[in-house]
Amino acid sequence: MVKSPDKEELILKTAMDVFIEKGRYGAKMQEIADRAGINKALLHYYFRSKEKLYARIFENIFRKNLSDLMAAFRDDLPFDDFLRSFIFGYIDLINKNPKVPLFLLKELSEGGKTVKTILNNLQESNKLDLSPIVRKIEKAIQDGDIIKLDPRQLIATVIGAALLYFIGEPIFKALYIDEANFDREAFIEERKKAVYQTILYGILPRGEQR
């Protein structure tokens, strides 16, 4: 039997939903098979165990997200345009995959062992390489375009600011959003601009804020 990419994608999406709801240890292969509309034997043909299925979801997430981000990376852009492109692209990526942050949080709440293993494997195989982004930040520092800082801290700040709304969306809506008149896509567009402007203001040399 030849494995179908469409069937595999269906299984991965369905399994993510179950893992988010039930957790890594509470999820059952039978429930995943039932929700995907396949029998358990076929599920095991695609993924021999729950652990392999669980790990595969994370491998796909990191590989796809990284490839999408790096595909948009342009070293020739001025730093402020590069920062805008990176932030806008990252938030768009999360917005298209809104369940990913919840899935990641669930894993981290259970120790994060699988994520650590996958990230280590990707780094060792040179499939996870943030060095072009680090070099871009270091050059901006050397050129005086931004203040001196640790590139890792800037990357962490961008990732955290981009993720925050999607992780806490129900809370934000309860606190200050009138859902009856809420245009979510317009809000996400405003969010991209706000994150970009706030971070850029914080890293520009004093007297050069814009």
C-alpha beads as a LAMMPS data file, in Angstrom:
LAMMPS data file: protein, C-alpha beads

210 atoms
209 bonds

1 atom types
1 bond types

-500.0 500.0 xlo xhi
-500.0 500.0 ylo yhi
-500.0 500.0 zlo zhi

Masses

1 110.0

Atoms # bond

1 1 1 0.000 0.000 0.000
2 1 1 1.297 3.452 -0.949
3 1 1 0.878 6.114 1.694
4 1 1 -1.261 9.072 0.647
5 1 1 0.074 12.571 1.514
6 1 1 -3.519 13.812 1.899
7 1 1 -4.380 10.989 4.297
8 1 1 -1.207 11.613 6.274
9 1 1 -2.016 15.329 6.549
10 1 1 -5.549 14.496 7.735
11 1 1 -4.134 12.202 10.424
12 1 1 -1.637 14.833 11.594
13 1 1 -4.279 17.578 11.826
14 1 1 -6.736 15.303 13.619
15 1 1 -4.071 14.054 16.018
16 1 1 -3.055 17.608 16.893
17 1 1 -6.648 18.382 17.895
18 1 1 -6.804 15.312 20.120
19 1 1 -3.410 16.000 21.694
20 1 1 -4.432 19.601 22.456
21 1 1 -7.659 18.433 24.104
22 1 1 -6.393 15.348 25.931
23 1 1 -2.649 15.903 26.294
24 1 1 0.126 13.612 25.175
25 1 1 -0.716 10.908 27.695
26 1 1 -4.490 11.202 27.631
27 1 1 -4.807 10.932 23.845
28 1 1 -5.704 7.508 22.447
29 1 1 -4.887 6.153 18.993
30 1 1 -8.414 4.773 18.687
31 1 1 -9.935 8.220 19.183
32 1 1 -7.550 9.735 16.632
33 1 1 -8.508 7.028 14.115
34 1 1 -12.229 7.520 14.791
35 1 1 -12.055 11.291 14.337
36 1 1 -10.004 10.918 11.155
37 1 1 -12.572 8.472 9.791
38 1 1 -10.118 5.592 9.386
39 1 1 -9.589 2.295 11.161
40 1 1 -6.907 1.884 13.796
41 1 1 -4.914 -0.554 11.661
42 1 1 -4.519 2.086 8.943
43 1 1 -3.451 4.657 11.524
44 1 1 -0.733 2.291 12.732
45 1 1 0.321 1.689 9.120
46 1 1 1.056 5.406 8.796
47 1 1 2.438 5.880 12.301
48 1 1 3.526 2.800 14.233
49 1 1 2.979 4.355 17.658
50 1 1 1.443 7.332 19.385
51 1 1 4.925 8.626 20.264
52 1 1 6.014 8.554 16.606
53 1 1 2.828 10.342 15.560
54 1 1 3.281 12.951 18.280
55 1 1 6.918 13.591 17.310
56 1 1 6.054 13.788 13.608
57 1 1 3.632 16.647 14.231
58 1 1 6.410 18.700 15.816
59 1 1 8.894 17.828 13.072
60 1 1 6.441 19.102 10.471
61 1 1 5.734 22.273 12.445
62 1 1 9.369 23.267 12.864
63 1 1 10.475 22.316 9.369
64 1 1 7.592 24.071 7.628
65 1 1 7.668 27.183 9.801
66 1 1 11.422 27.556 9.474
67 1 1 11.407 26.999 5.716
68 1 1 8.574 29.513 5.258
69 1 1 10.350 32.150 7.355
70 1 1 13.726 31.627 5.727
71 1 1 12.171 31.698 2.258
72 1 1 11.089 35.261 3.006
73 1 1 14.516 36.203 4.398
74 1 1 16.310 38.827 2.298
75 1 1 19.770 39.854 3.385
76 1 1 19.761 42.908 1.114
77 1 1 16.955 44.687 2.968
78 1 1 17.716 47.612 5.306
79 1 1 17.391 46.408 8.889
80 1 1 14.091 48.140 9.657
81 1 1 12.528 46.645 6.513
82 1 1 13.978 43.244 7.395
83 1 1 12.517 43.476 10.913
84 1 1 9.115 44.451 9.540
85 1 1 9.201 41.596 7.034
86 1 1 10.199 39.084 9.703
87 1 1 7.533 40.177 12.217
88 1 1 4.738 40.442 9.653
89 1 1 5.681 37.087 8.112
90 1 1 5.884 35.340 11.472
91 1 1 2.522 36.660 12.688
92 1 1 0.913 35.708 9.352
93 1 1 2.358 32.219 9.758
94 1 1 0.889 31.826 13.249
95 1 1 -2.447 33.247 12.114
96 1 1 -2.643 30.572 9.408
97 1 1 -1.822 27.858 11.966
98 1 1 -3.620 29.054 15.138
99 1 1 -3.586 25.660 16.863
100 1 1 0.212 25.348 16.782
101 1 1 0.885 27.645 19.793
102 1 1 -1.634 25.704 21.899
103 1 1 -0.066 22.406 20.866
104 1 1 3.393 23.697 21.754
105 1 1 2.187 25.003 25.125
106 1 1 0.643 21.625 25.922
107 1 1 3.965 19.927 25.209
108 1 1 5.924 22.417 27.302
109 1 1 3.504 21.961 30.204
110 1 1 4.375 18.254 30.119
111 1 1 8.139 18.808 30.211
112 1 1 9.034 19.622 26.599
113 1 1 11.160 16.492 26.125
114 1 1 9.948 15.785 22.592
115 1 1 10.488 19.365 21.418
116 1 1 14.028 19.430 22.824
117 1 1 14.915 16.180 21.062
118 1 1 13.511 17.316 17.712
119 1 1 15.197 20.731 17.862
120 1 1 18.522 19.098 18.734
121 1 1 18.161 16.679 15.818
122 1 1 17.293 19.492 13.396
123 1 1 20.278 21.538 14.547
124 1 1 22.662 18.578 14.204
125 1 1 21.405 17.916 10.680
126 1 1 21.712 21.637 9.757
127 1 1 17.967 21.860 9.111
128 1 1 17.493 24.472 11.816
129 1 1 19.811 27.392 11.126
130 1 1 19.100 30.853 12.498
131 1 1 22.630 32.087 11.792
132 1 1 21.611 34.293 8.811
133 1 1 19.213 36.179 11.085
134 1 1 21.840 36.460 13.835
135 1 1 24.377 37.807 11.334
136 1 1 21.828 40.340 10.078
137 1 1 21.320 41.633 13.626
138 1 1 25.056 41.697 14.335
139 1 1 25.699 43.718 11.171
140 1 1 22.981 46.213 12.135
141 1 1 24.720 46.646 15.495
142 1 1 28.108 47.125 13.839
143 1 1 26.675 49.660 11.393
144 1 1 25.063 51.607 14.231
145 1 1 21.553 51.017 12.944
146 1 1 20.434 49.567 16.293
147 1 1 21.754 49.591 19.846
148 1 1 24.143 46.949 21.117
149 1 1 22.242 43.893 22.307
150 1 1 22.352 40.108 22.327
151 1 1 20.792 38.894 19.030
152 1 1 19.275 35.947 20.906
153 1 1 17.380 38.354 23.154
154 1 1 15.967 40.239 20.176
155 1 1 14.863 37.018 18.482
156 1 1 13.224 35.841 21.726
157 1 1 11.431 39.185 22.093
158 1 1 10.081 39.068 18.548
159 1 1 8.884 35.473 18.919
160 1 1 7.290 36.166 22.304
161 1 1 5.518 39.330 21.172
162 1 1 4.221 37.621 18.049
163 1 1 2.905 34.599 19.963
164 1 1 1.337 36.388 22.923
165 1 1 -2.014 37.368 21.429
166 1 1 -2.617 33.955 19.853
167 1 1 -1.844 32.147 23.103
168 1 1 -4.053 34.412 25.211
169 1 1 -6.756 35.313 22.676
170 1 1 -9.724 34.183 24.838
171 1 1 -8.409 36.256 27.754
172 1 1 -7.851 39.374 25.643
173 1 1 -11.329 39.069 24.165
174 1 1 -12.878 38.770 27.615
175 1 1 -10.959 41.770 28.935
176 1 1 -11.257 44.430 26.272
177 1 1 -12.768 43.199 23.020
178 1 1 -16.435 43.491 22.049
179 1 1 -16.780 40.268 20.063
180 1 1 -20.027 41.429 18.480
181 1 1 -18.132 44.181 16.648
182 1 1 -14.713 42.528 16.466
183 1 1 -12.915 42.328 13.121
184 1 1 -10.244 39.763 13.938
185 1 1 -8.272 40.081 10.708
186 1 1 -8.130 43.868 11.014
187 1 1 -6.950 43.453 14.609
188 1 1 -4.183 41.060 13.508
189 1 1 -3.023 43.628 10.952
190 1 1 -2.903 46.259 13.698
191 1 1 -1.080 43.788 15.916
192 1 1 1.672 43.309 13.326
193 1 1 2.250 47.062 13.132
194 1 1 2.183 47.460 16.921
195 1 1 4.742 44.707 17.514
196 1 1 7.022 46.094 14.809
197 1 1 6.828 49.709 16.006
198 1 1 7.304 48.809 19.670
199 1 1 10.341 46.605 19.058
200 1 1 11.935 48.989 16.552
201 1 1 11.530 51.937 18.942
202 1 1 13.245 49.950 21.676
203 1 1 16.326 49.074 19.627
204 1 1 16.958 52.264 17.654
205 1 1 19.811 54.457 18.910
206 1 1 18.355 57.229 21.042
207 1 1 17.417 60.287 18.996
208 1 1 16.625 58.163 15.925
209 1 1 13.170 56.863 16.854
210 1 1 10.693 56.957 13.986

Bonds

1 1 1 2
2 1 2 3
3 1 3 4
4 1 4 5
5 1 5 6
6 1 6 7
7 1 7 8
8 1 8 9
9 1 9 10
10 1 10 11
11 1 11 12
12 1 12 13
13 1 13 14
14 1 14 15
15 1 15 16
16 1 16 17
17 1 17 18
18 1 18 19
19 1 19 20
20 1 20 21
21 1 21 22
22 1 22 23
23 1 23 24
24 1 24 25
25 1 25 26
26 1 26 27
27 1 27 28
28 1 28 29
29 1 29 30
30 1 30 31
31 1 31 32
32 1 32 33
33 1 33 34
34 1 34 35
35 1 35 36
36 1 36 37
37 1 37 38
38 1 38 39
39 1 39 40
40 1 40 41
41 1 41 42
42 1 42 43
43 1 43 44
44 1 44 45
45 1 45 46
46 1 46 47
47 1 47 48
48 1 48 49
49 1 49 50
50 1 50 51
51 1 51 52
52 1 52 53
53 1 53 54
54 1 54 55
55 1 55 56
56 1 56 57
57 1 57 58
58 1 58 59
59 1 59 60
60 1 60 61
61 1 61 62
62 1 62 63
63 1 63 64
64 1 64 65
65 1 65 66
66 1 66 67
67 1 67 68
68 1 68 69
69 1 69 70
70 1 70 71
71 1 71 72
72 1 72 73
73 1 73 74
74 1 74 75
75 1 75 76
76 1 76 77
77 1 77 78
78 1 78 79
79 1 79 80
80 1 80 81
81 1 81 82
82 1 82 83
83 1 83 84
84 1 84 85
85 1 85 86
86 1 86 87
87 1 87 88
88 1 88 89
89 1 89 90
90 1 90 91
91 1 91 92
92 1 92 93
93 1 93 94
94 1 94 95
95 1 95 96
96 1 96 97
97 1 97 98
98 1 98 99
99 1 99 100
100 1 100 101
101 1 101 102
102 1 102 103
103 1 103 104
104 1 104 105
105 1 105 106
106 1 106 107
107 1 107 108
108 1 108 109
109 1 109 110
110 1 110 111
111 1 111 112
112 1 112 113
113 1 113 114
114 1 114 115
115 1 115 116
116 1 116 117
117 1 117 118
118 1 118 119
119 1 119 120
120 1 120 121
121 1 121 122
122 1 122 123
123 1 123 124
124 1 124 125
125 1 125 126
126 1 126 127
127 1 127 128
128 1 128 129
129 1 129 130
130 1 130 131
131 1 131 132
132 1 132 133
133 1 133 134
134 1 134 135
135 1 135 136
136 1 136 137
137 1 137 138
138 1 138 139
139 1 139 140
140 1 140 141
141 1 141 142
142 1 142 143
143 1 143 144
144 1 144 145
145 1 145 146
146 1 146 147
147 1 147 148
148 1 148 149
149 1 149 150
150 1 150 151
151 1 151 152
152 1 152 153
153 1 153 154
154 1 154 155
155 1 155 156
156 1 156 157
157 1 157 158
158 1 158 159
159 1 159 160
160 1 160 161
161 1 161 162
162 1 162 163
163 1 163 164
164 1 164 165
165 1 165 166
166 1 166 167
167 1 167 168
168 1 168 169
169 1 169 170
170 1 170 171
171 1 171 172
172 1 172 173
173 1 173 174
174 1 174 175
175 1 175 176
176 1 176 177
177 1 177 178
178 1 178 179
179 1 179 180
180 1 180 181
181 1 181 182
182 1 182 183
183 1 183 184
184 1 184 185
185 1 185 186
186 1 186 187
187 1 187 188
188 1 188 189
189 1 189 190
190 1 190 191
191 1 191 192
192 1 192 193
193 1 193 194
194 1 194 195
195 1 195 196
196 1 196 197
197 1 197 198
198 1 198 199
199 1 199 200
200 1 200 201
201 1 201 202
202 1 202 203
203 1 203 204
204 1 204 205
205 1 205 206
206 1 206 207
207 1 207 208
208 1 208 209
209 1 209 210
